[in-house]
Amino acid sequence: MHIGDEPVIAFCYLRKTNDLKNACFLSKKHLFVKEKGILSPFPLESVQDTSFGHRLILLPLVIGGILTPLSLHALFHHYFNIWLLFSLAFIGVILIYYGIQGTNVFTVHTAIKNYDFFIPSSTVHLKSFSSYVRVYQRNKEALDFYYFIYPKQLWQQAQKIGEFIPDKPIRLYFNYQMKQVNMRHDEVVLSFPSGRAQVSFRNAANNEELIPVIHHKIPLEYIKEV
C-alpha cells in the first residue's frame, strides 16, 4: 500500500473495517489521516503526540440554545401556533442534548495546533496504532525486530531438525519492551526481522492494546539468539 509515492508502514481504520475513506496511515515521513475521503498529511517531525478525547458539538448547542428560549418565550405569550412553538422548543432541547453528548475524537497534536478527527470510539486498534506511532517517532529501529522468550531445550531441538514451528501462539515483543520481561534460566531470547514471518495480533488481557503473537513457521535462517 502506498500514499502518493510513500510506502505505508502501518494503518488503522478510524470507523469501520475496510473503510479506507476514514483511516490513519503511517509512512517513514508522514502520519496521514483520511476523514470522509479527505487526506490530511502531517510530517512526523511536526507531530508531538496523538491522543483520544471527547468534544462538545458546538453547532447543535448554538442552534438549540437560540431556538429553545425563543420558542418558549413565544409559546408563553401565545404569539404563534402553540403546537408549532412546542415542536420547535422540543427540537431545540434535542439539539442541546445532542451537542452536550458530543463525540469522540482522535487528536493529532502539532506545535501549531491540534487537529481533531471524529471517531465512534477509541478502539483497541486505534490505541495500538497511536502507541506504534509514538514508538516509531522515538526510535525507528526499535520496531525492526520482534523478540520472544522460548525454552532453551525446544530451541536446540528446532536447530537440530532445521525448522521452527511453534506448537502454540508465542507472545512477541519489541526491543524496548524486553527490559520489562522476566526470564528463567532455562529460556533463551530469540529474534527475527519484522516482515519475515506471519505475525497475528490479539487483544491484551487488559483489552487496552493489541499484542503481536507468532504461531506459524519461521524460516530458521531468520531467527537469531540474542
Contacts in CASP RR format, 6 or more apart in sequence:
PFRMAT RR
TARGET T0000
AUTHOR 0000-0000-0000
METHOD contacts of the structure
MODEL  1
MHIGDEPVIAFCYLRKTNDLKNACFLSKKHLFVKEKGILSPFPLESVQDT
SFGHRLILLPLVIGGILTPLSLHALFHHYFNIWLLFSLAFIGVILIYYGI
QGTNVFTVHTAIKNYDFFIPSSTVHLKSFSSYVRVYQRNKEALDFYYFIY
PKQLWQQAQKIGEFIPDKPIRLYFNYQMKQVNMRHDEVVLSFPSGRAQVS
FRNAANNEELIPVIHHKIPLEYIKEV
1 7 0 8 1.000
1 8 0 8 1.000
1 11 0 8 1.000
1 25 0 8 1.000
2 8 0 8 1.000
3 25 0 8 1.000
3 27 0 8 1.000
3 30 0 8 1.000
3 32 0 8 1.000
3 39 0 8 1.000
3 41 0 8 1.000
6 27 0 8 1.000
6 28 0 8 1.000
6 29 0 8 1.000
6 30 0 8 1.000
7 27 0 8 1.000
7 28 0 8 1.000
8 25 0 8 1.000
8 26 0 8 1.000
8 27 0 8 1.000
9 26 0 8 1.000
9 27 0 8 1.000
9 28 0 8 1.000
9 136 0 8 1.000
10 25 0 8 1.000
10 26 0 8 1.000
10 129 0 8 1.000
10 132 0 8 1.000
10 133 0 8 1.000
11 23 0 8 1.000
11 24 0 8 1.000
11 25 0 8 1.000
11 26 0 8 1.000
11 129 0 8 1.000
12 23 0 8 1.000
12 24 0 8 1.000
12 125 0 8 1.000
12 126 0 8 1.000
12 128 0 8 1.000
12 129 0 8 1.000
13 19 0 8 1.000
13 20 0 8 1.000
13 22 0 8 1.000
13 23 0 8 1.000
13 125 0 8 1.000
14 22 0 8 1.000
14 23 0 8 1.000
14 24 0 8 1.000
14 33 0 8 1.000
14 34 0 8 1.000
14 35 0 8 1.000
14 106 0 8 1.000
14 117 0 8 1.000
14 119 0 8 1.000
14 126 0 8 1.000
15 22 0 8 1.000
15 119 0 8 1.000
15 120 0 8 1.000
16 22 0 8 1.000
20 34 0 8 1.000
21 34 0 8 1.000
21 36 0 8 1.000
21 37 0 8 1.000
22 34 0 8 1.000
22 35 0 8 1.000
22 36 0 8 1.000
22 37 0 8 1.000
23 33 0 8 1.000
23 34 0 8 1.000
24 31 0 8 1.000
24 32 0 8 1.000
24 33 0 8 1.000
24 34 0 8 1.000
24 106 0 8 1.000
24 126 0 8 1.000
24 129 0 8 1.000
25 31 0 8 1.000
25 32 0 8 1.000
25 33 0 8 1.000
25 34 0 8 1.000
26 32 0 8 1.000
26 129 0 8 1.000
26 132 0 8 1.000
26 133 0 8 1.000
26 136 0 8 1.000
28 44 0 8 1.000
28 140 0 8 1.000
29 43 0 8 1.000
29 44 0 8 1.000
30 41 0 8 1.000
30 42 0 8 1.000
30 43 0 8 1.000
30 44 0 8 1.000
31 41 0 8 1.000
31 42 0 8 1.000
31 44 0 8 1.000
31 47 0 8 1.000
31 50 0 8 1.000
31 108 0 8 1.000
31 133 0 8 1.000
32 39 0 8 1.000
32 40 0 8 1.000
32 41 0 8 1.000
32 42 0 8 1.000
33 39 0 8 1.000
33 40 0 8 1.000
33 42 0 8 1.000
33 106 0 8 1.000
33 108 0 8 1.000
33 115 0 8 1.000
33 117 0 8 1.000
34 40 0 8 1.000
35 117 0 8 1.000
35 118 0 8 1.000
40 108 0 8 1.000
40 115 0 8 1.000
40 117 0 8 1.000
42 108 0 8 1.000
42 110 0 8 1.000
42 115 0 8 1.000
44 136 0 8 1.000
44 137 0 8 1.000
46 110 0 8 1.000
46 111 0 8 1.000
46 112 0 8 1.000
47 108 0 8 1.000
47 109 0 8 1.000
47 110 0 8 1.000
47 133 0 8 1.000
47 137 0 8 1.000
48 109 0 8 1.000
48 110 0 8 1.000
48 111 0 8 1.000
49 109 0 8 1.000
49 134 0 8 1.000
50 106 0 8 1.000
50 107 0 8 1.000
50 108 0 8 1.000
50 109 0 8 1.000
50 130 0 8 1.000
50 133 0 8 1.000
50 134 0 8 1.000
51 106 0 8 1.000
51 107 0 8 1.000
51 109 0 8 1.000
51 130 0 8 1.000
52 104 0 8 1.000
52 105 0 8 1.000
52 106 0 8 1.000
52 107 0 8 1.000
52 119 0 8 1.000
52 122 0 8 1.000
52 126 0 8 1.000
52 127 0 8 1.000
52 130 0 8 1.000
53 104 0 8 1.000
53 105 0 8 1.000
53 107 0 8 1.000
53 122 0 8 1.000
54 102 0 8 1.000
54 103 0 8 1.000
54 104 0 8 1.000
54 105 0 8 1.000
55 102 0 8 1.000
55 103 0 8 1.000
55 105 0 8 1.000
55 116 0 8 1.000
56 99 0 8 1.000
56 100 0 8 1.000
56 102 0 8 1.000
57 98 0 8 1.000
57 99 0 8 1.000
57 101 0 8 1.000
57 102 0 8 1.000
57 103 0 8 1.000
58 99 0 8 1.000
60 95 0 8 1.000
60 96 0 8 1.000
60 98 0 8 1.000
60 99 0 8 1.000
61 95 0 8 1.000
61 96 0 8 1.000
61 99 0 8 1.000
61 100 0 8 1.000
63 92 0 8 1.000
63 95 0 8 1.000
64 91 0 8 1.000
64 92 0 8 1.000
64 93 0 8 1.000
64 95 0 8 1.000
64 96 0 8 1.000
65 92 0 8 1.000
65 95 0 8 1.000
65 96 0 8 1.000
67 88 0 8 1.000
67 89 0 8 1.000
67 91 0 8 1.000
67 92 0 8 1.000
67 95 0 8 1.000
68 89 0 8 1.000
68 92 0 8 1.000
68 93 0 8 1.000
68 95 0 8 1.000
68 96 0 8 1.000
71 85 0 8 1.000
71 86 0 8 1.000
71 88 0 8 1.000
71 89 0 8 1.000
71 92 0 8 1.000
72 85 0 8 1.000
72 89 0 8 1.000
74 80 0 8 1.000
74 85 0 8 1.000
75 82 0 8 1.000
75 85 0 8 1.000
75 86 0 8 1.000
75 89 0 8 1.000
79 85 0 8 1.000
103 118 0 8 1.000
103 119 0 8 1.000
104 118 0 8 1.000
104 119 0 8 1.000
104 120 0 8 1.000
104 121 0 8 1.000
104 122 0 8 1.000
105 116 0 8 1.000
105 117 0 8 1.000
105 118 0 8 1.000
105 119 0 8 1.000
106 116 0 8 1.000
106 117 0 8 1.000
106 119 0 8 1.000
106 122 0 8 1.000
106 126 0 8 1.000
106 130 0 8 1.000
107 114 0 8 1.000
107 115 0 8 1.000
107 116 0 8 1.000
107 117 0 8 1.000
108 114 0 8 1.000
108 115 0 8 1.000
108 117 0 8 1.000
119 126 0 8 1.000
124 203 0 8 1.000
124 207 0 8 1.000
124 208 0 8 1.000
124 209 0 8 1.000
124 210 0 8 1.000
125 210 0 8 1.000
127 208 0 8 1.000
127 209 0 8 1.000
128 201 0 8 1.000
128 209 0 8 1.000
128 210 0 8 1.000
131 209 0 8 1.000
132 143 0 8 1.000
135 142 0 8 1.000
135 143 0 8 1.000
135 174 0 8 1.000
135 176 0 8 1.000
136 142 0 8 1.000
136 143 0 8 1.000
139 176 0 8 1.000
141 175 0 8 1.000
142 174 0 8 1.000
142 175 0 8 1.000
142 176 0 8 1.000
143 174 0 8 1.000
143 194 0 8 1.000
144 193 0 8 1.000
144 194 0 8 1.000
145 174 0 8 1.000
145 175 0 8 1.000
145 191 0 8 1.000
145 192 0 8 1.000
145 193 0 8 1.000
145 194 0 8 1.000
146 172 0 8 1.000
146 173 0 8 1.000
146 174 0 8 1.000
146 191 0 8 1.000
146 192 0 8 1.000
146 193 0 8 1.000
146 194 0 8 1.000
146 197 0 8 1.000
146 199 0 8 1.000
146 212 0 8 1.000
146 214 0 8 1.000
147 172 0 8 1.000
147 173 0 8 1.000
147 174 0 8 1.000
147 175 0 8 1.000
147 177 0 8 1.000
147 178 0 8 1.000
147 189 0 8 1.000
147 190 0 8 1.000
147 191 0 8 1.000
147 226 0 8 1.000
148 170 0 8 1.000
148 171 0 8 1.000
148 172 0 8 1.000
148 173 0 8 1.000
148 189 0 8 1.000
148 190 0 8 1.000
148 191 0 8 1.000
148 214 0 8 1.000
149 170 0 8 1.000
149 171 0 8 1.000
149 181 0 8 1.000
149 183 0 8 1.000
149 187 0 8 1.000
149 188 0 8 1.000
149 189 0 8 1.000
149 190 0 8 1.000
150 170 0 8 1.000
150 187 0 8 1.000
150 188 0 8 1.000
150 189 0 8 1.000
150 190 0 8 1.000
151 186 0 8 1.000
151 187 0 8 1.000
151 188 0 8 1.000
152 186 0 8 1.000
152 187 0 8 1.000
152 188 0 8 1.000
153 186 0 8 1.000
155 188 0 8 1.000
155 190 0 8 1.000
155 225 0 8 1.000
158 164 0 8 1.000
158 165 0 8 1.000
158 220 0 8 1.000
159 220 0 8 1.000
162 220 0 8 1.000
163 217 0 8 1.000
163 220 0 8 1.000
164 217 0 8 1.000
164 218 0 8 1.000
164 219 0 8 1.000
164 220 0 8 1.000
164 223 0 8 1.000
165 216 0 8 1.000
165 217 0 8 1.000
166 214 0 8 1.000
166 215 0 8 1.000
166 216 0 8 1.000
168 215 0 8 1.000
169 200 0 8 1.000
169 202 0 8 1.000
169 213 0 8 1.000
169 214 0 8 1.000
169 215 0 8 1.000
170 213 0 8 1.000
170 214 0 8 1.000
170 215 0 8 1.000
171 211 0 8 1.000
171 212 0 8 1.000
171 213 0 8 1.000
172 199 0 8 1.000
172 211 0 8 1.000
172 212 0 8 1.000
172 213 0 8 1.000
172 214 0 8 1.000
173 181 0 8 1.000
178 189 0 8 1.000
183 189 0 8 1.000
188 225 0 8 1.000
188 226 0 8 1.000
189 225 0 8 1.000
189 226 0 8 1.000
190 223 0 8 1.000
190 224 0 8 1.000
190 225 0 8 1.000
190 226 0 8 1.000
191 223 0 8 1.000
191 224 0 8 1.000
191 226 0 8 1.000
192 218 0 8 1.000
192 222 0 8 1.000
192 223 0 8 1.000
192 224 0 8 1.000
193 222 0 8 1.000
196 218 0 8 1.000
196 219 0 8 1.000
196 222 0 8 1.000
197 214 0 8 1.000
197 216 0 8 1.000
197 217 0 8 1.000
197 218 0 8 1.000
197 219 0 8 1.000
197 222 0 8 1.000
198 214 0 8 1.000
198 216 0 8 1.000
199 212 0 8 1.000
199 213 0 8 1.000
199 214 0 8 1.000
200 212 0 8 1.000
200 213 0 8 1.000
200 214 0 8 1.000
200 215 0 8 1.000
201 210 0 8 1.000
201 211 0 8 1.000
201 212 0 8 1.000
201 213 0 8 1.000
202 210 0 8 1.000
202 211 0 8 1.000
202 213 0 8 1.000
203 209 0 8 1.000
203 210 0 8 1.000
203 211 0 8 1.000
204 210 0 8 1.000
204 211 0 8 1.000
END
